[in-house]
Amino acid sequence: MTDKSENTDKSAADRPKSGPTAVEVLRTAGAQLAELTGLRPEAVTRFERTGDGWLIEAEVLELARVPDTMSLMASYEVTTDPDGQLTGYRRTRRYERGRADRR
């Protein structure tokens, strides 16, 4: 008699790694962006998986002003590898917090 479970069950080490969750990727990328720029992300406006990893767009406060609606905000595009490690970032636009998009 043969044990079928030996052939069908895989140990945890043999299973492919699923990678980090979306929340883990966002946390890691946000922390790395803050470390590199000194700016903490306030919001995420885009988050999608790409062929090379993840693409994230984050809004950050670049210059606080009074009143708050005059503060300067910026959008940063952040790219990561599949494991969520930052591979690049760039500022895509700056704007006053109280201004609506012209798009």
Buried (B, 14 or more C-beta within 10 A) or exposed (E): EEEEEEEEEEEEEEEEEEBBEEEEBBEBBBEBBBEEBEBEBEEBEEBEEEEEBBBBBBBBBBEEEEEEEEBBBBBBBBBBEBEBBBEEBEEEEEBEBEEEEEE
